[in-house]
Amino acid sequence: MIDFEYKNLRFGRKKMIIAVDIGNTTASFGFFKEGELELRFSLPSSTRITPDKCWKKFQSFIEPTTKIKGVIFSSVSPYMTNVIKKFFDKYVKVTIKELKSDDDVGIVNCYEKPQQLGADRMANALAAKKLYKLPSIIIDLGTAITIDVIDEKSAFIGGIILPGIGTSAEALHKKTSLLPKIELVIPQYVLARNTISAIQSGLTYGFAGMLKSLVRNIIVETGIKTPSIILTGGHSRVIEPLMSDISTAVDPDLTLKGLYYAYITM
């Protein structure tokens, strides 16, 4: 399944910068013109995706006259990294940059082993710096959930990783004999009277409560005051209503925006 959003497909002759966030589940493409995200679409991060298939999908979203200035990507999938590199090298033939955790883009990486920090988390930190007030706490609700803290001096001071909401839902379905696969929506009541609502309650109210608790603990532990709390990732819109009392912003495209800022910085 291909997911996409766009403002205006008629890009004209302005040169575009393409940011690609290669995750465990999807590879998201963002087309930027003069700093504005004009088009976003995603493909599955799957061994069924090849450079040729990627090109066929790519052509359906852009005009033949679209001019591409350059590409930047971050990746947590070695297979899709190879596919994307071959695709751009064969069909687009522009300069390709890869954001890595040790690149100097204006974020100080304070991990004990800096190379272990995912480049997508660096991109999130950079976007938070450019678009929101520091210090910031970023909650990225993807295949895994990451909670990352950037202090007022633009230092990435630490984070948390836990299973994503969709990952947990899939595990419940696959690892149990009787629990069904469910639609991820917020039920009317926390206390459920049927199995489907019970799972939905645990995955929405449960995760929201856990995330709020972790944020409170982070604030106490670090002593940071009035941080921007930014929700991003594929399930950010799902959980947003339960996090509105603490969140500053919901920005599903934070990683793509951070990659764009990294491109113009590197």
Secondary structure, DSSP 8 states (H G I E B T S, - for coil): --EEEES-S--TT-EEEEEEEE-SSEEEEEEEETTEEEEEEEEE--TT--HHHHHHHHHTTS-TT-EEEEEEEEES-HHHHHHHHHHIIIII--EEEE--TTS-SS-EE--SSGGGS-HHHHHHHHHHHHHS-SSEEEEEESSEEEEEEE-TTSEEEEEEEEE-HHHHHHHHHHH-SS---------S-SS-SSHHHHHHHIIIIIHHHHHHHHHHHHHHHH---S-EEEEESTTHHHHHHHHTTT-SEE-TTHHHHHHHHHHHH-
